[in-house]
Amino acid sequence: MCQERGKHFVLVHGACHGAWCWYKLKPLLQAAGHRVTALDLGGCGVHPSRLDEIVSLSDYLQPLMDFMASLVGDDDKDRVVLVGHSFGGLGVSLAMERFPEKISVAVFITAYMPNYKHPPATLIQEDVELAKMLLKPNGLFVQDLVQESILTEARYGSVRRVYVVCEEDGVMGEEFQRWLIENSPPKAVKSMAKAGHMVMLSKPKELALCLKNIVDQYH
């Protein structure tokens, strides 16, 4: 490991998934000397809330926000690497807005990545497949997503972002991922060839190496 000290990865899953989806990636990052926290969002995985109790985006993201609030110190060495997959990109974005001083770099893995100029719903309306992906048994968080000024340049925009494109994603196609990047340009873009939507399951070693390269560059 070329780093003096391992980083703390916080892994945020996509819609209808849970912390379980990182089970192949987590031990690889830990073996490389990193600390890893994989969270279950509201009503997902083994989270105790029932789905019918998750009535807003705030309810859904509460476990992530509570965890971020619990982190102490804003020293560079204590900042986390926040990783979001798919719909988890929205949770990562809102955590960046609330806790920019606690994040060294945010990584969006074939993820929804809004900008600070438009409400997130404007992007959702552009892609039918993304809208389908956001479906949960208790519906969409449409009312939350149409709000303006959900993100700001001063806070969300202050955190370095890296986007990981999965070139063979059948859920969020490469063209749509590139469109997201164009509309909210990150610091860097990494591409993974022959990688589908659930890249953490199909190519965990390659994804671990990609994340290692990102933190080596942006630690």
GULOKOL-737700 format. One record per residue (C-alpha): x, y, z; residue in one letter. Coordinates in steps of 0.001 Angstrom, whole numbers, padded with zeros to 6 digits, always signed. Layout:
N
XYZa ...
***
This chain:
219
+000000+000000+000000m +001521+003283-001084c -000418+005345+001431q +000940+006084+004881e -002505+005561+006337r -005606+003797+005117g -008703+005791+004308k -012236+005381+005621h -014653+004383+002846f -018370+004948+003396v -020382+002908+000886l -023909+004011-000051v -026082+001532-001956h -028649+002204-004664g -032444+001893-004650a -033912-001459-003556c -030487-002705-002462h -028719-002699+000895g -025311-002825+002509a -025174-006466+001428w -024395-005468-002173c -020870-004428-001128w -019978-007818+000366y -017342-008594-002282k -015784-005128-002375l -015620-004510+001367k -013046-007222+002256p -010850-006192-000680l -010658-002620+000588l -010078-003827+004136q -007275-006129+002991a -005622-003060+001443a -005577-001397+004870g -008714+000714+004644h -011614+001071+007042r -015003+000407+005425v -018518+001304+006539t -021413-000026+004439a -024777+001407+005458l -028359+000197+005112d -030537+003165+004210l -034048+003516+005605g -036171+000410+005102g -033378-001394+003225c -031338-004471+004079g -031547-005114+007820v -032560-001564+008708h -035344-001876+011335p -037808+000559+009695s -040601-000887+007589r -040910+000323+004013l -044276+001929+004762d -042565+004038+007429e -040180+005575+004875i -042350+008358+003498v -039742+010928+002478s -036237+011203+001120l -035180+012468+004535s -036448+009246+006159d -034677+007149+003545y -031335+008932+004000l -031489+009333+007789q -029035+006473+008506p -026407+008117+006268l -026948+011574+007750m -026812+010214+011303d -023577+008418+010526f -021984+011488+008955m -023047+013610+011935a -021386+011103+014276s -017970+011525+012667l -015683+013658+014800v -013094+016126+013580g -012641+017769+010219d -008897+017162+009895d -007886+016047+006418d -006630+012749+007816k -010063+012010+009306d -012133+012796+006225r -014005+009937+004590v -014194+008731+001008v -017921+008782+000273l -018943+006275-002416v -022407+006143-003970g -023818+003625-006437h -026783+004312-008719s -029528+006168-006762f -027038+006302-003872g -025444+009194-005727g -028276+011419-004549l -027645+010488-000916g -023945+011142-001371v -024747+014553-002891s -026929+015587+000031l -024296+014387+002502a -021746+016511+000638m -024039+019512+001031e -024451+018998+004780r -020970+017756+005701f -018445+018985+003101p -015724+019367+005718e -015889+015650+006545k -015351+014313+003002i -012022+014082+001191s -013509+012932-002123v -016902+011700-003319a -017031+008853-005830v -020098+008285-008016f -020191+004745-009419i -022553+004737-012419t -024592+006977-010166a -027122+009728-010315y -025054+012935-009933m -027087+016178-009725p -025731+019682-010054n -026357+022730-007889y -028190+024686-010597k -031325+022580-011082h -033586+020476-008859p -032795+016743-009209p -036192+015962-010741a -035219+017811-013914t -032653+015099-014605l -035014+012259-013765i -037539+013547-016312q -034885+013095-019013e -034572+009340-018671d -037338+006748-018401v -035044+003928-017317e -033670+006005-014453l -037215+006764-013313a -037945+003031-013300k -034796+002409-011284m -035917+004873-008613l -039144+002996-007992l -039533+001604-004490k -042482-000380-003168p -043710+002793-001457n -043202+005016-004538g -040903+007836-005659l -039659+010734-003541f -040891+013145-006194v -041890+015966-003859q -038398+016062-002370d -036683+015889-005740l -038457+018878-007279v -037269+021291-004605q -034937+024015-005791e -031678+024952-004076s -031247+021437-002738i -027488+021762-003349l -025148+024767-003299t -021890+025552-005016e -020351+026708-001731a -020860+023359+000025r -021647+020554-002441y -019420+022258-005004g -016480+022410-002594s -016067+018615-002412v -013961+016894-005052r -015995+014474-007146r -014898+011536-009279v -017297+009674-011565y -016788+006006-012436v -018433+005119-015751v -019554+001525-016257c -019455+001158-020019e -021887-001783-020302e -024475-000667-017776d -027899-001819-018939g -029759+000260-016322v -028015+003606-016623m -026538+003471-020110g -023121+004923-020822e -024692+007721-022866e -026805+008785-019897f -023813+008589-017537q -021825+010827-019895r -024760+013223-019996w -024785+013437-016200l -021047+014156-016270i -021505+016886-018863e -024226+018545-016802n -022318+018348-013513s -018603+018076-014376p -016572+016234-011713p -012881+016575-010967k -012101+013384-012866a -013788+010569-014781v -012735+006919-014674k -014093+004313-017077s -014503+000590-016502m -014759-001499-019673a -017151-004480-019771k -018649-003368-016465a -022395-003635-015885g -024608-001831-013397h -023781-004068-010425m -020057-003651-010913v -019310-004248-007235m -020556-007809-007714l -019296-008551-011223s -015883-006843-011056k -015042-006249-007375p -011269-006508-007813k -011232-004033-010673e -013473-001650-008737l -011271-001913-005638a -008240-001036-007761l -010114+001898-009298c -011008+003227-005845l -007435+002739-004657k -006179+004813-007590n -008695+007535-006766i -007691+007831-003120v -004010+007717-004026d -004660+010781-006166q -007128+012593-003911y -006250+011468-000357h 
***
